[in-house]
Amino acid sequence: MVSGLAAALAEASSPLWSRRARAGRDLASFADDPDVAEVLAGLLLDVEDTAVTRQTAEALTRVGTTGAMRLVARAVAEADDNQADWIQTGVRDAFAGTGGGPDVAAVCGQLARDPEAAVRRGAAEMSGWADDTGR
């Protein structure tokens, strides 16, 4: 599995958007690892292709851990309007899949008390998204 993780980390810096998007999906379950979290944060705010942003946000939302959603919340706070729209689309895509997504509202409630102001701002915005989808 370590070789799979190493390969995904390498793909995160690929010039091909499809490989970066795959890296976001493959790395999402490792969001609690600080080194991986840094890479995922970059993929969420990918400046070259919004598909990377969308697919990484969807994968992290499907994972649904506090660490994964903390990354999404911080990205929402730091994103420009276009990136934020695609992050929101990725979060909503996670709900549309089989079985739906995790209880984002509950995780956002936890993140509302995060020590980092950007995370609290992003969580507040994401709470509205969760309300819109009934989650």
C-alpha positions as CSV (number, residue, x, y, z in Angstrom):
1,M,0.0,0.0,0.0
2,V,2.9,2.4,0.6
3,S,3.9,2.1,-3.0
4,G,0.3,3.0,-3.9
5,L,0.5,6.0,-1.6
6,A,3.8,7.1,-3.1
7,A,2.4,6.8,-6.6
8,A,-0.6,8.9,-5.8
9,L,1.6,11.5,-4.2
10,A,3.7,11.6,-7.3
11,E,0.6,11.9,-9.5
12,A,-0.5,14.9,-7.5
13,S,2.1,17.0,-9.3
14,S,1.5,15.6,-12.8
15,P,1.0,18.1,-15.7
16,L,-2.1,16.0,-16.7
17,W,-5.3,17.1,-14.9
18,S,-6.7,13.5,-15.1
19,R,-3.7,12.2,-13.0
20,R,-4.0,15.0,-10.5
21,A,-7.7,14.3,-10.2
22,R,-7.0,10.6,-9.7
23,A,-4.4,11.5,-7.0
24,G,-7.1,13.5,-5.2
25,R,-9.4,10.5,-5.2
26,D,-6.7,8.1,-4.2
27,L,-5.3,10.3,-1.4
28,A,-8.6,11.3,0.2
29,S,-8.6,8.4,2.6
30,F,-5.2,9.6,3.9
31,A,-6.4,13.1,4.7
32,D,-5.4,12.8,8.4
33,D,-1.7,12.4,7.4
34,P,-0.2,15.9,7.6
35,D,2.0,15.4,4.5
36,V,-0.9,14.1,2.4
37,A,-3.2,16.8,3.8
38,E,-0.8,19.4,2.4
39,V,-1.0,17.8,-1.1
40,L,-4.8,17.5,-0.9
41,A,-5.0,21.2,0.0
42,G,-3.2,22.0,-3.2
43,L,-5.4,19.8,-5.3
44,L,-8.5,21.3,-3.9
45,L,-7.3,24.7,-5.1
46,D,-5.8,23.4,-8.4
47,V,-5.2,26.5,-10.5
48,E,-5.1,24.7,-13.8
49,D,-8.3,22.6,-13.9
50,T,-11.5,22.7,-11.9
51,A,-12.1,19.0,-12.5
52,V,-9.3,18.4,-10.1
53,T,-10.9,20.6,-7.5
54,R,-14.3,19.0,-8.0
55,Q,-13.2,15.4,-7.8
56,T,-10.9,16.0,-4.8
57,A,-13.7,17.7,-3.0
58,E,-16.1,14.9,-3.8
59,A,-13.6,12.3,-2.6
60,L,-12.9,14.1,0.6
61,T,-16.6,14.5,1.3
62,R,-17.2,10.8,0.7
63,V,-14.5,10.0,3.3
64,G,-16.3,12.4,5.6
65,T,-13.9,12.4,8.5
66,T,-13.3,15.6,10.4
67,G,-9.8,15.8,8.9
68,A,-11.1,15.4,5.4
69,M,-13.8,18.0,5.8
70,R,-11.5,20.4,7.6
71,L,-9.4,20.5,4.3
72,V,-12.5,21.2,2.3
73,A,-13.7,23.9,4.7
74,R,-10.3,25.6,4.6
75,A,-10.3,25.4,0.8
76,V,-13.7,27.0,0.6
77,A,-12.5,29.9,2.7
78,E,-9.4,30.4,0.5
79,A,-11.0,29.7,-2.9
80,D,-11.9,32.3,-5.5
81,D,-15.6,32.3,-6.5
82,N,-15.0,29.8,-9.4
83,Q,-13.1,27.4,-7.3
84,A,-15.7,27.6,-4.5
85,D,-18.4,26.8,-7.0
86,W,-16.6,23.6,-8.1
87,I,-15.8,22.6,-4.5
88,Q,-19.6,23.0,-3.7
89,T,-20.4,20.9,-6.8
90,G,-18.0,18.2,-5.6
91,V,-19.5,18.2,-2.2
92,R,-23.0,17.8,-3.7
93,D,-21.8,15.1,-6.0
94,A,-20.8,13.1,-3.0
95,F,-24.5,13.2,-1.8
96,A,-25.8,12.2,-5.3
97,G,-23.8,8.9,-5.4
98,T,-24.9,5.6,-4.1
99,G,-25.7,5.7,-0.4
100,G,-25.3,9.5,-0.3
101,G,-22.6,11.3,1.6
102,P,-21.8,11.6,5.3
103,D,-23.5,13.9,7.8
104,V,-21.7,17.0,6.7
105,A,-23.8,19.2,8.9
106,A,-22.6,17.4,12.0
107,V,-18.9,17.6,10.9
108,C,-19.4,21.3,10.1
109,G,-20.8,21.8,13.6
110,Q,-17.5,20.4,15.0
111,L,-15.5,22.5,12.6
112,A,-17.4,25.7,13.7
113,R,-15.2,25.5,16.9
114,D,-11.9,24.9,15.0
115,P,-9.0,27.1,16.2
116,E,-8.3,28.3,12.6
117,A,-10.6,31.1,11.5
118,A,-10.5,30.1,7.8
119,V,-11.8,26.6,8.7
120,R,-14.6,28.1,10.8
121,R,-15.6,30.4,7.8
122,G,-15.5,27.5,5.4
123,A,-17.5,25.3,7.7
124,A,-20.2,28.0,8.1
125,E,-20.5,28.2,4.3
126,M,-20.6,24.4,3.9
127,S,-23.3,24.2,6.5
128,G,-25.5,26.1,4.2
129,W,-24.8,23.6,1.4
130,A,-25.6,20.7,3.7
131,D,-28.9,22.4,4.7
132,D,-29.7,22.8,0.9
133,T,-29.3,19.0,0.4
134,G,-31.1,17.9,3.6
135,R,-27.9,16.5,5.0
